[in-house]
Amino acid sequence: TNKFKDGLSKTRSAFVEKVEELILRRKKIDEDFYEELEEILIGADVGVNTVLELIEQLRTEVRKRKIENPADLQPILSEKLVGMMQGGEDNRLHMNENGLTVYLFVGVNGVGKTTAIGKLAHRFKSQGKKVLLAAGDTFRAAAIDQLEVWGQRAGVDVIKQSEGSDPAAVMFDAIQAAKMRGVDVLLCDTAGRLQNKTNLMDELNKIYRVIRREIPDAPHETLLVIDATTGQNALNQAKLFGEKTGVTGLVLSKLDSTAKGGIVIAIRNELNIPVKLVGLGEKIDDLEDFDSNQFVHALFA
Ligand code: GDP
């Protein structure tokens, strides 16, 4: 889609255009060529491990197919990129077919969690579903207000309590309200303070327990939101959260405002967690399902 293409324009000029320039400029595929390619890929935040693996795959392919002209390398590069991003896992958001679907959003402050919840609320509502939000970040009054702003934008209600209250109690309330009102999708915000990581994990565990007591197979997704503009940091956050919580999918926000979109490739290659959604802007409909094929094609289109 065009949205994907537009959203990736910064990454395209920093990464793909440089690769294309290199391919045009170089007359043969030698060590210098590989070295320059390596530099470009690392600069686009593809990640050292992933880059080394990719270069190795290219070398093998070049030898096998007896490729001499750098220009013939481009289709192979995109083919390998797609290959590296495919883990055979499921990119689709899981829904509860027989009732209330619950999604839990986790991630540190400022990554775009509230925005992602607002966008997704809008999407489900446009599909005719009844949506409810839970203000589980009770740590900051601003977080509750912010979620309400997005609730209004999307035209959906927010279940909240006062600042400092128990987030697990908010979840309990929200589930009761959702059941009573015949809600289809409940989207739950959680706190994202970086300090006191252990407390944060305890808090999340308590939230899980409360949710599971009410709906045994919930949450149907635990979505970790990470900020693409932070590059390798986003990857590290995903590793950290992925180990400590049952993250089932990633939401990669702000892909439109970074030239480091290569981070998607590193995340897909180095982590066992699928990227399910990407944020491509600040507006309510700037959220897209992630598809690695589409991603690579939008890059090289
Ligand atoms: P939270 O603290 O994790 O809830 O973060 P917010 O949802 O409040 O977002 C933080 C900032 O990032 C806000 O200024 C958002 O407008 C911005 N933002 C969030 N998602 C995107 C995105 O996909 N693209 C762009 N360009 N900005 C985004």
Residues whose N, C-alpha, C, O or C-beta is under 5 A from the ligand:
A	BS01	GDP	V108 N109 G110 V111 G112 K113 T114 T115 A116 S253 K254 L255 D256 S257 G279 L280 G281 E282 D286
